[in-house]
């Protein structure tokens, strides 16, 4: 009997069936995450009906690349090409503990190659974001590292130096978990809004979606600081209030904005995160001294 493939990402156990549509091996960044072992507390079981002829006759919807719908407790996510033709579709309950994936018989392979390769693009990231949505988890755009036992996130819009700071942290002996898509989760996992407000700890995880620096480590650390990067003539930290940090972090959080059912839990997680984890603007020069400044911030 074929054994399903298991991906362990940020404490989520994705169980994938073996499929003839996967003709390539997992890329290097995923090797640390393809494993049966590992501590996980959430599960998402994936089934793959595969090519769906119905997607070939569905009317194109140009300008709607990501289409999120919630109907009667059922979640539907459709990814469309530039011309509006659907590439793939996910059907799942709102809990997202399972998901059914189908795709366009011709266009899917032309864009991604096969099912495995699709995970390296938006498909796998979308599954993770939606599984964590109601469980106190959010994915960010940034770099994350473990420095002297403390988890830190260095984030900002494109061009602010996320890969640069990742390389500097690595050179200083830090364990860089990700230079592109850090995952933050409240721990223990909240089971209700009251627990979300009361719990006083967050973890930061690596993920298998690296940027130019190539860091992708399957590990976690207690999150102690969030830094919003900007280039500067000197290395300087400017503390932020939760309200000031919210205006910045919302620009770098991966949130499904199309439906309040989807984005409200993400916003609650972020609000709790900013009350519990100190944030600051980190203006820096691309030199090793910036790591010394981060080490002194306790």
Protein Blocks (a to p, Z undefined) as FASTA:
>chain_A
ZZdddddeehiacdddddfklmbdcdfklmmmgcfbdcdfbdcddddebjafklmmgccd
ehilbacddeehiacdddddfkopafbdcdddfklpaccddddfklmmmmnopamlmmmm
mmlmmmmmmmmmmnopacdddddddeehiacddeddehilpmmmmmmmmmnopacfbfkb
ccdddddddfbfklmmmpccdcddddfbdcfkopacddddddfbdcdddddfbdcddddd
fklmmmmmmmmcccdfkbmklmmmmmmmmmmmmmmmccddddddddfklmmmmmmmZZ
